[in-house]
Amino acid sequence: SHVTAHDNGTTIAHGSREPRVLVVEDGARLSDAFRVICDCLGVAVERIPSSDDLMVALRNFRPMVVVAEMDAVGQDGCNVLMTIAAHDRDLPVPASSSPPPTPASSGCAPRASS
């Protein structure tokens, strides 16, 4: 494991976690989208349907990042964030409250061949 220091004073420890992404969502739209990219990069993706199993998943799966759907049915986004912070305050948590971008909506749609 080594550490990279940046000019802004932040440091990043490399090699301290296995490449794993934990997705907390009631469906599979986020995890399916991440799985396509992560499979190509050799990053494991685990999905849990609610925050009920979050602490166990954090301990057992040991993700490098957690992606949380904040507006899932029956899920309290603040509770998700507090549970993650209680486990590891340095764990990155990108949150989603809308559908992930599609290639067409992001401007990355495949071009028609001529």
C-alpha positions as CSV (number, residue, x, y, z in Angstrom):
1,S,0.0,0.0,0.0
2,H,1.3,3.5,-0.8
3,V,0.0,7.0,-0.3
4,T,-0.3,9.8,-2.8
5,A,-0.3,13.3,-1.5
6,H,-2.0,16.1,-3.6
7,D,-1.3,19.8,-3.6
8,N,-4.6,20.5,-1.9
9,G,-3.5,18.6,1.2
10,T,-5.6,15.4,0.6
11,T,-4.0,12.0,0.6
12,I,-5.2,8.8,-1.0
13,A,-4.1,5.4,0.2
14,H,-3.7,3.0,-2.7
15,G,-3.9,-0.8,-2.3
16,S,-5.7,-0.6,1.0
17,R,-9.0,-2.0,-0.3
18,E,-9.8,-4.6,-2.9
19,P,-11.6,-3.3,-6.0
20,R,-15.2,-3.7,-4.9
21,V,-18.4,-1.6,-5.2
22,L,-21.4,-2.1,-3.0
23,V,-24.7,-0.9,-4.4
24,V,-27.7,-0.3,-2.0
25,E,-30.9,-0.2,-4.1
26,D,-34.3,-1.7,-4.2
27,G,-34.1,-2.7,-7.8
28,A,-31.1,-3.5,-10.1
29,R,-30.8,-0.5,-12.3
30,L,-27.7,1.0,-10.7
31,S,-26.0,-2.3,-10.0
32,D,-26.6,-3.4,-13.6
33,A,-25.2,-0.2,-15.0
34,F,-22.1,-0.4,-12.7
35,R,-21.6,-4.1,-13.4
36,V,-21.1,-3.5,-17.1
37,I,-18.2,-1.1,-16.5
38,C,-16.8,-2.8,-13.4
39,D,-16.7,-6.2,-15.1
40,C,-14.4,-4.7,-17.7
41,L,-12.2,-3.2,-15.0
42,G,-12.0,-6.4,-12.8
43,V,-14.0,-4.7,-10.0
44,A,-16.6,-6.8,-8.1
45,V,-20.1,-5.5,-7.7
46,E,-22.4,-6.6,-4.9
47,R,-26.0,-5.4,-4.6
48,I,-28.1,-5.3,-1.4
49,P,-31.8,-4.5,-1.6
50,S,-32.0,-2.3,1.5
51,S,-30.1,-0.7,4.3
52,D,-31.3,-3.6,6.6
53,D,-28.3,-5.7,5.5
54,L,-25.9,-2.8,5.1
55,M,-23.6,-3.2,8.1
56,V,-23.2,-6.9,7.5
57,A,-22.4,-6.2,3.8
58,L,-19.9,-3.6,4.8
59,R,-18.0,-5.9,7.1
60,N,-18.1,-9.0,4.9
61,F,-17.7,-7.5,1.4
62,R,-15.4,-4.6,2.4
63,P,-16.1,-2.3,-0.6
64,M,-13.9,0.5,-1.7
65,V,-17.0,2.6,-2.4
66,V,-20.8,2.4,-1.7
67,V,-23.3,3.7,-4.2
68,A,-26.6,4.3,-2.5
69,E,-30.0,4.9,-4.0
70,M,-31.3,7.6,-1.6
71,D,-35.0,7.6,-2.7
72,A,-35.6,3.8,-2.7
73,V,-39.0,2.7,-1.5
74,G,-39.0,2.3,2.3
75,Q,-35.3,3.4,2.5
76,D,-34.1,6.3,4.6
77,G,-31.2,7.9,2.8
78,C,-29.9,9.6,6.0
79,N,-29.9,6.3,7.8
80,V,-27.9,4.7,5.0
81,L,-25.3,7.5,5.2
82,M,-25.1,7.3,9.0
83,T,-24.7,3.5,8.9
84,I,-21.8,3.8,6.4
85,A,-20.2,6.6,8.5
86,A,-20.4,4.5,11.6
87,H,-18.5,1.7,9.8
88,D,-15.9,3.9,8.0
89,R,-16.0,7.7,7.8
90,D,-13.6,7.7,4.9
91,L,-15.6,5.4,2.6
92,P,-16.8,7.3,-0.5
93,V,-20.5,7.3,-1.0
94,P,-21.9,8.6,-4.3
95,A,-25.7,8.9,-4.0
96,S,-28.4,8.6,-6.6
97,S,-31.9,9.9,-6.6
98,S,-32.7,9.7,-10.3
99,P,-32.1,7.2,-13.0
100,P,-28.5,6.7,-14.2
101,P,-27.6,8.3,-17.5
102,T,-28.1,6.2,-20.6
103,P,-25.6,6.5,-23.5
104,A,-28.2,8.5,-25.4
105,S,-28.9,11.0,-22.6
106,S,-25.2,11.5,-21.9
107,G,-24.3,12.3,-25.5
108,C,-22.4,9.0,-25.8
109,A,-24.8,7.3,-28.1
110,P,-23.1,5.1,-30.8
111,R,-22.8,6.8,-34.1
112,A,-24.5,5.3,-37.1
113,S,-22.1,3.8,-39.5
114,S,-22.1,5.2,-43.0
